[in-house]
Amino acid sequence: MASSSPYSGGVAEEQQSYEQARDELADVVKRLEAGGLTLEESLSLWERGEKLAGVCEEWLEGARARLAAAMAERADKPTDANAPF
């Protein structure tokens, strides 16, 4: 039996930008906090929220890795004595 989600719409996790996942996660949290949902609806939203949190974490980890790589690359380059920074 297929379970219907109380939260339809939204983009598949693998296609979402960080901002899309974050905004949808915020909406899921608001709906859970508002209450008035059945147990099944609450569980479905909770599961969606967990997936969205994972998407956000992946984006943030990727951003941290890119930043670390950029900083390491910059640290490896000799500096120009005349450069302002």
N, CA, C and O atoms as a Tinker XYZ file with bonds, in Angstrom:
   340  protein
     1  N      0.839000   -1.172000    0.000000    73     2
     2  CA     0.000000    0.000000    0.000000    64     1     3
     3  C      0.883000    1.233000    0.000000    63     2     4     5
     4  O      1.804000    1.340000    0.810000    81     3
     5  N      0.614000    2.151000   -0.887000    73     3     6
     6  CA     1.406000    3.377000   -0.978000    64     5     7
     7  C      0.941000    4.350000    0.080000    63     6     8     9
     8  O     -0.256000    4.549000    0.284000    81     7
     9  N      1.892000    4.943000    0.739000    73     7    10
    10  CA     1.584000    5.922000    1.771000    64     9    11
    11  C      1.610000    7.304000    1.161000    63    10    12    13
    12  O      2.554000    7.652000    0.451000    81    11
    13  N      0.591000    8.095000    1.425000    73    11    14
    14  CA     0.584000    9.449000    0.885000    64    13    15
    15  C      1.221000   10.388000    1.898000    63    14    16    17
    16  O      0.963000   10.301000    3.098000    81    15
    17  N      2.034000   11.262000    1.405000    73    15    18
    18  CA     2.741000   12.195000    2.268000    64    17    19
    19  C      1.899000   13.443000    2.488000    63    18    20    21
    20  O      1.286000   13.937000    1.542000    81    19
    21  N      1.850000   13.970000    3.714000    73    19    22
    22  CA     1.137000   15.209000    3.937000    64    21    23
    23  C      1.891000   16.397000    3.360000    63    22    24    25
    24  O      1.361000   17.507000    3.294000    81    23
    25  N      3.104000   16.164000    2.951000    73    23    26
    26  CA     3.879000   17.244000    2.341000    64    25    27
    27  C      4.263000   16.822000    0.952000    63    26    28    29
    28  O      5.251000   16.113000    0.758000    81    27
    29  N      3.490000   17.253000   -0.010000    73    27    30
    30  CA     3.840000   16.952000   -1.392000    64    29    31
    31  C      4.339000   18.223000   -2.031000    63    30    32    33
    32  O      4.155000   19.318000   -1.500000    81    31
    33  N      4.947000   18.073000   -3.134000    73    31    34
    34  CA     5.586000   19.227000   -3.748000    64    33    35
    35  C      7.055000   19.141000   -3.394000    63    34    36    37
    36  O      7.470000   18.157000   -2.783000    81    35
    37  N      7.819000   20.079000   -3.733000    73    35    38
    38  CA     9.228000   19.991000   -3.406000    64    37    39
    39  C      9.963000   19.207000   -4.461000    63    38    40    41
    40  O      9.365000   18.468000   -5.243000    81    39
    41  N     11.226000   19.375000   -4.471000    73    39    42
    42  CA    12.105000   18.780000   -5.467000    64    41    43
    43  C     12.781000   17.576000   -4.834000    63    42    44    45
    44  O     13.002000   17.547000   -3.624000    81    43
    45  N     13.110000   16.585000   -5.648000    73    43    46
    46  CA    13.842000   15.433000   -5.129000    64    45    47
    47  C     15.107000   15.911000   -4.441000    63    46    48    49
    48  O     15.753000   16.853000   -4.899000    81    47
    49  N     15.463000   15.257000   -3.332000    73    47    50
    50  CA    16.593000   15.704000   -2.517000    64    49    51
    51  C     17.865000   15.922000   -3.327000    63    50    52    53
    52  O     18.567000   16.913000   -3.131000    81    51
    53  N     18.158000   15.005000   -4.229000    73    51    54
    54  CA    19.413000   15.094000   -4.973000    64    53    55
    55  C     19.450000   16.271000   -5.937000    63    54    56    57
    56  O     20.514000   16.603000   -6.458000    81    55
    57  N     18.307000   16.910000   -6.184000    73    55    58
    58  CA    18.251000   18.029000   -7.113000    64    57    59
    59  C     18.086000   19.372000   -6.402000    63    58    60    61
    60  O     18.061000   20.416000   -7.054000    81    59
    61  N     17.976000   19.356000   -5.098000    73    59    62
    62  CA    17.720000   20.583000   -4.368000    64    61    63
    63  C     18.988000   21.361000   -4.072000    63    62    64    65
    64  O     20.035000   20.790000   -3.767000    81    63
    65  N     18.871000   22.666000   -4.169000    73    63    66
    66  CA    19.958000   23.516000   -3.701000    64    65    67
    67  C     19.894000   23.538000   -2.177000    63    66    68    69
    68  O     18.909000   23.114000   -1.573000    81    67
    69  N     20.950000   24.034000   -1.582000    73    67    70
    70  CA    20.960000   24.166000   -0.121000    64    69    71
    71  C     19.776000   25.015000    0.331000    63    70    72    73
    72  O     19.070000   24.663000    1.276000    81    71
    73  N     19.569000   26.131000   -0.353000    73    71    74
    74  CA    18.515000   27.058000    0.038000    64    73    75
    75  C     17.129000   26.439000   -0.083000    63    74    76    77
    76  O     16.271000   26.670000    0.769000    81    75
    77  N     16.903000   25.656000   -1.134000    73    75    78
    78  CA    15.610000   24.990000   -1.296000    64    77    79
    79  C     15.381000   23.988000   -0.162000    63    78    80    81
    80  O     14.304000   23.949000    0.432000    81    79
    81  N     16.396000   23.185000    0.129000    73    79    82
    82  CA    16.265000   22.187000    1.194000    64    81    83
    83  C     16.062000   22.861000    2.540000    63    82    84    85
    84  O     15.236000   22.418000    3.338000    81    83
    85  N     16.807000   23.928000    2.798000    73    83    86
    86  CA    16.691000   24.655000    4.073000    64    85    87
    87  C     15.292000   25.236000    4.226000    63    86    88    89
    88  O     14.683000   25.127000    5.291000    81    87
    89  N     14.782000   25.853000    3.162000    73    87    90
    90  CA    13.457000   26.464000    3.237000    64    89    91
    91  C     12.362000   25.415000    3.419000    63    90    92    93
    92  O     11.427000   25.616000    4.195000    81    91
    93  N     12.477000   24.312000    2.712000    73    91    94
    94  CA    11.482000   23.246000    2.870000    64    93    95
    95  C     11.566000   22.647000    4.268000    63    94    96    97
    96  O     10.541000   22.328000    4.872000    81    95
    97  N     12.783000   22.493000    4.785000    73    95    98
    98  CA    12.952000   21.975000    6.146000    64    97    99
    99  C     12.305000   22.915000    7.162000    63    98   100   101
   100  O     11.655000   22.459000    8.103000    81    99
   101  N     12.479000   24.215000    6.977000    73    99   102
   102  CA    11.856000   25.186000    7.882000    64   101   103
   103  C     10.336000   25.055000    7.839000    63   102   104   105
   104  O      9.672000   25.174000    8.869000    81   103
   105  N      9.786000   24.813000    6.655000    73   103   106
   106  CA     8.342000   24.633000    6.511000    64   105   107
   107  C      7.883000   23.356000    7.220000    63   106   108   109
   108  O      6.845000   23.348000    7.881000    81   107
   109  N      8.649000   22.293000    7.082000    73   107   110
   110  CA     8.322000   21.031000    7.751000    64   109   111
   111  C      8.304000   21.234000    9.264000    63   110   112   113
   112  O      7.391000   20.766000    9.945000    81   111
   113  N      9.297000   21.922000    9.783000    73   111   114
   114  CA     9.372000   22.167000   11.226000    64   113   115
   115  C      8.168000   22.983000   11.694000    63   114   116   117
   116  O      7.575000   22.677000   12.728000    81   115
   117  N      7.806000   24.018000   10.938000    73   115   118
   118  CA     6.634000   24.837000   11.299000    64   117   119
   119  C      5.376000   23.992000   11.348000    63   118   120   121
   120  O      4.565000   24.130000   12.264000    81   119
   121  N      5.211000   23.121000   10.372000    73   119   122
   122  CA     4.011000   22.275000   10.335000    64   121   123
   123  C      3.991000   21.311000   11.512000    63   122   124   125
   124  O      2.940000   21.074000   12.107000    81   123
   125  N      5.147000   20.758000   11.849000    73   123   126
   126  CA     5.197000   19.847000   13.001000    64   125   127
   127  C      4.919000   20.596000   14.301000    63   126   128   129
   128  O      4.197000   20.102000   15.167000    81   127
   129  N      5.492000   21.785000   14.431000    73   127   130
   130  CA     5.285000   22.567000   15.648000    64   129   131
   131  C      3.837000   23.039000   15.792000    63   130   132   133
   132  O      3.339000   23.185000   16.908000    81   131
   133  N      3.168000   23.277000   14.673000    73   131   134
   134  CA     1.787000   23.748000   14.717000    64   133   135
   135  C      0.842000   22.678000   15.256000    63   134   136   137
   136  O     -0.215000   22.994000   15.803000    81   135
   137  N      1.223000   21.418000   15.102000    73   135   138
   138  CA     0.387000   20.335000   15.606000    64   137   139
   139  C     -0.845000   20.124000   14.749000    63   138   140   141
   140  O     -0.939000   20.622000   13.628000    81   139
   141  N     -1.791000   19.371000   15.303000    73   139   142
   142  CA    -3.034000   19.114000   14.596000    64   141   143
   143  C     -2.920000   18.063000   13.510000    63   142   144   145
   144  O     -3.842000   17.895000   12.713000    81   143
   145  N     -1.793000   17.347000   13.466000    73   143   146
   146  CA    -1.585000   16.323000   12.448000    64   145   147
   147  C     -1.859000   14.945000   13.034000    63   146   148   149
   148  O     -1.772000   14.734000   14.244000    81   147
   149  N     -2.190000   14.024000   12.157000    73   147   150
   150  CA    -2.309000   12.642000   12.609000    64   149   151
   151  C     -0.913000   12.100000   12.883000    63   150   152   153
   152  O      0.091000   12.696000   12.492000    81   151
   153  N     -0.870000   10.981000   13.549000    73   151   154
   154  CA     0.422000   10.349000   13.816000    64   153   155
   155  C      1.136000   10.025000   12.509000    63   154   156   157
   156  O      2.338000   10.262000   12.384000    81   155
   157  N      0.410000    9.491000   11.545000    73   155   158
   158  CA     1.004000    9.143000   10.248000    64   157   159
   159  C      1.547000   10.382000    9.544000    63   158   160   161
   160  O      2.643000   10.345000    8.984000    81   159
   161  N      0.799000   11.465000    9.566000    73   159   162
   162  CA     1.259000   12.710000    8.952000    64   161   163
   163  C      2.512000   13.236000    9.651000    63   162   164   165
   164  O      3.460000   13.674000    8.998000    81   163
   165  N      2.506000   13.189000   10.963000    73   163   166
   166  CA     3.667000   13.650000   11.728000    64   165   167
   167  C      4.899000   12.818000   11.417000    63   166   168   169
   168  O      5.986000   13.360000   11.222000    81   167
   169  N      4.732000   11.502000   11.368000    73   167   170
   170  CA     5.865000   10.628000   11.055000    64   169   171
   171  C      6.393000   10.881000    9.650000    63   170   172   173
   172  O      7.604000   10.903000    9.428000    81   171
   173  N      5.482000   11.073000    8.706000    73   171   174
   174  CA     5.882000   11.332000    7.331000    64   173   175
   175  C      6.650000   12.651000    7.234000    63   174   176   177
   176  O      7.674000   12.726000    6.555000    81   175
   177  N      6.160000   13.681000    7.908000    73   175   178
   178  CA     6.868000   14.957000    7.903000    64   177   179
   179  C      8.225000   14.845000    8.589000    63   178   180   181
   180  O      9.211000   15.414000    8.122000    81   179
   181  N      8.270000   14.110000    9.701000    73   179   182
   182  CA     9.542000   13.917000   10.407000    64   181   183
   183  C     10.568000   13.250000    9.488000    63   182   184   185
   184  O     11.723000   13.673000    9.421000    81   183
   185  N     10.137000   12.213000    8.788000    73   183   186
   186  CA    11.036000   11.520000    7.860000    64   185   187
   187  C     11.508000   12.450000    6.753000    63   186   188   189
   188  O     12.682000   12.425000    6.382000    81   187
   189  N     10.610000   13.266000    6.222000    73   187   190
   190  CA    10.996000   14.234000    5.191000    64   189   191
   191  C     12.006000   15.231000    5.763000    63   190   192   193
   192  O     12.983000   15.586000    5.102000    81   191
   193  N     11.765000   15.670000    6.976000    73   191   194
   194  CA    12.683000   16.591000    7.630000    64   193   195
   195  C     14.067000   15.989000    7.809000    63   194   196   197
   196  O     15.071000   16.677000    7.620000    81   195
   197  N     14.132000   14.719000    8.170000    73   195   198
   198  CA    15.427000   14.039000    8.319000    64   197   199
   199  C     16.175000   14.008000    6.986000    63   198   200   201
   200  O     17.380000   14.252000    6.937000    81   199
   201  N     15.453000   13.709000    5.914000    73   199   202
   202  CA    16.085000   13.685000    4.585000    64   201   203
   203  C     16.597000   15.072000    4.205000    63   202   204   205
   204  O     17.709000   15.216000    3.697000    81   203
   205  N     15.781000   16.082000    4.455000    73   203   206
   206  CA    16.177000   17.451000    4.120000    64   205   207
   207  C     17.375000   17.904000    4.951000    63   206   208   209
   208  O     18.260000   18.592000    4.441000    81   207
   209  N     17.405000   17.524000    6.218000    73   207   210
   210  CA    18.550000   17.862000    7.065000    64   209   211
   211  C     19.813000   17.217000    6.508000    63   210   212   213
   212  O     20.885000   17.821000    6.537000    81   211
   213  N     19.692000   16.000000    6.005000    73   211   214
   214  CA    20.837000   15.323000    5.386000    64   213   215
   215  C     21.317000   16.042000    4.137000    63   214   216   217
   216  O     22.520000   16.157000    3.903000    81   215
   217  N     20.371000   16.526000    3.332000    73   215   218
   218  CA    20.735000   17.287000    2.134000    64   217   219
   219  C     21.498000   18.543000    2.537000    63   218   220   221
   220  O     22.536000   18.857000    1.954000    81   219
   221  N     20.989000   19.257000    3.526000    73   219   222
   222  CA    21.661000   20.476000    3.994000    64   221   223
   223  C     23.058000   20.154000    4.505000    63   222   224   225
   224  O     24.008000   20.878000    4.208000    81   223
   225  N     23.191000   19.089000    5.260000    73   223   226
   226  CA    24.499000   18.709000    5.799000    64   225   227
   227  C     25.483000   18.380000    4.681000    63   226   228   229
   228  O     26.655000   18.750000    4.758000    81   227
   229  N     25.011000   17.684000    3.637000    73   227   230
   230  CA    25.886000   17.378000    2.503000    64   229   231
   231  C     26.381000   18.651000    1.832000    63   230   232   233
   232  O     27.563000   18.772000    1.510000    81   231
   233  N     25.470000   19.604000    1.623000    73   231   234
   234  CA    25.864000   20.878000    1.014000    64   233   235
   235  C     26.892000   21.599000    1.887000    63   234   236   237
   236  O     27.890000   22.115000    1.385000    81   235
   237  N     26.641000   21.629000    3.195000    73   235   238
   238  CA    27.558000   22.328000    4.098000    64   237   239
   239  C     28.922000   21.647000    4.154000    63   238   240   241
   240  O     29.951000   22.321000    4.195000    81   239
   241  N     28.934000   20.331000    4.157000    73   239   242
   242  CA    30.214000   19.612000    4.152000    64   241   243
   243  C     30.977000   19.886000    2.864000    63   242   244   245
   244  O     32.196000   20.059000    2.882000    81   243
   245  N     30.260000   19.925000    1.749000    73   243   246
   246  CA    30.892000   20.242000    0.470000    64   245   247
   247  C     31.471000   21.651000    0.473000    63   246   248   249
   248  O     32.569000   21.882000   -0.033000    81   247
   249  N     30.727000   22.585000    1.043000    73   247   250
   250  CA    31.211000   23.968000    1.118000    64   249   251
   251  C     32.449000   24.055000    2.007000    63   250   252   253
   252  O     33.399000   24.767000    1.679000    81   251
   253  N     32.445000   23.336000    3.126000    73   251   254
   254  CA    33.619000   23.320000    4.021000    64   253   255
   255  C     34.843000   22.757000    3.299000    63   254   256   257
   256  O     35.948000   23.283000    3.429000    81   255
   257  N     34.633000   21.691000    2.543000    73   255   258
   258  CA    35.746000   21.069000    1.813000    64   257   259
   259  C     36.294000   22.023000    0.754000    63   258   260   261
   260  O     37.509000   22.140000    0.590000    81   259
   261  N     35.413000   22.694000    0.045000    73   259   262
   262  CA    35.862000   23.654000   -0.981000    64   261   263
   263  C     36.618000   24.808000   -0.347000    63   262   264   265
   264  O     37.636000   25.253000   -0.877000    81   263
   265  N     36.130000   25.292000    0.775000    73   263   266
   266  CA    36.798000   26.385000    1.470000    64   265   267
   267  C     38.168000   25.946000    1.964000    63   266   268   269
   268  O     39.145000   26.679000    1.815000    81   267
   269  N     38.246000   24.760000    2.548000    73   267   270
   270  CA    39.530000   24.246000    3.028000    64   269   271
   271  C     40.513000   24.078000    1.881000    63   270   272   273
   272  O     41.693000   24.399000    2.025000    81   271
   273  N     40.040000   23.577000    0.738000    73   271   274
   274  CA    40.914000   23.403000   -0.422000    64   273   275
   275  C     41.410000   24.751000   -0.938000    63   274   276   277
   276  O     42.581000   24.896000   -1.289000    81   275
   277  N     40.515000   25.731000   -0.982000    73   275   278
   278  CA    40.908000   27.065000   -1.448000    64   277   279
   279  C     41.920000   27.697000   -0.500000    63   278   280   281
   280  O     42.878000   28.334000   -0.938000    81   279
   281  N     41.706000   27.518000    0.786000    73   279   282
   282  CA    42.634000   28.088000    1.768000    64   281   283
   283  C     43.993000   27.391000    1.699000    63   282   284   285
   284  O     45.032000   28.039000    1.831000    81   283
   285  N     43.989000   26.077000    1.493000    73   283   286
   286  CA    45.237000   25.331000    1.383000    64   285   287
   287  C     45.988000   25.736000    0.123000    63   286   288   289
   288  O     47.211000   25.873000    0.140000    81   287
   289  N     45.261000   25.924000   -0.962000    73   287   290
   290  CA    45.883000   26.351000   -2.219000    64   289   291
   291  C     46.512000   27.736000   -2.052000    63   290   292   293
   292  O     47.621000   27.988000   -2.521000    81   291
   293  N     45.804000   28.602000   -1.394000    73   291   294
   294  CA    46.330000   29.951000   -1.173000    64   293   295
   295  C     47.565000   29.918000   -0.275000    63   294   296   297
   296  O     48.518000   30.663000   -0.503000    81   295
   297  N     47.551000   29.069000    0.732000    73   295   298
   298  CA    48.673000   28.972000    1.656000    64   297   299
   299  C     49.912000   28.399000    0.964000    63   298   300   301
   300  O     51.039000   28.694000    1.364000    81   299
   301  N     49.705000   27.580000   -0.073000    73   299   302
   302  CA    50.818000   26.964000   -0.787000    64   301   303
   303  C     51.489000   27.914000   -1.778000    63   302   304   305
   304  O     52.625000   27.686000   -2.193000    81   303
   305  N     50.783000   28.973000   -2.151000    73   303   306
   306  CA    51.332000   29.902000   -3.149000    64   305   307
   307  C     52.239000   30.923000   -2.459000    63   306   308   309
   308  O     51.915000   31.420000   -1.381000    81   307
   309  N     53.385000   31.232000   -3.091000    73   307   310
   310  CA    54.225000   32.270000   -2.513000    64   309   311
   311  C     53.514000   33.620000   -2.628000    63   310   312   313
   312  O     52.790000   33.873000   -3.591000    81   311
   313  N     53.724000   34.457000   -1.660000    73   311   314
   314  CA    53.056000   35.759000   -1.683000    64   313   315
   315  C     53.945000   36.786000   -2.357000    63   314   316   317
   316  O     55.172000   36.717000   -2.286000    81   315
   317  N     53.313000   37.723000   -2.998000    73   315   318
   318  CA    53.997000   38.827000   -3.649000    64   317   319
   319  C     54.212000   39.899000   -2.604000    63   318   320   321
   320  O     53.244000   40.336000   -1.982000    81   319
   321  N     55.420000   40.337000   -2.386000    73   319   322
   322  CA    55.725000   41.327000   -1.351000    64   321   323
   323  C     55.009000   42.645000   -1.598000    63   322   324   325
   324  O     54.791000   43.410000   -0.659000    81   323
   325  N     54.642000   42.924000   -2.837000    73   323   326
   326  CA    53.959000   44.171000   -3.160000    64   325   327
   327  C     52.439000   44.053000   -3.120000    63   326   328   329
   328  O     51.744000   45.057000   -3.280000    81   327
   329  N     51.912000   42.862000   -2.913000    73   327   330
   330  CA    50.469000   42.664000   -2.903000    64   329   331
   331  C     49.871000   43.277000   -1.639000    63   330   332   333
   332  O     50.489000   43.216000   -0.577000    81   331
   333  N     48.667000   43.872000   -1.737000    73   331   334
   334  CA    48.072000   44.516000   -0.572000    64   333   335
   335  C     47.637000   43.544000    0.505000    63   334   336   337
   336  O     47.492000   43.950000    1.658000    81   335
   337  N     47.423000   42.284000    0.182000    73   335   338
   338  CA    46.978000   41.299000    1.182000    64   337   339
   339  C     47.882000   40.109000    1.178000    63   338   340
   340  O     47.673000   39.173000    1.950000    81   339
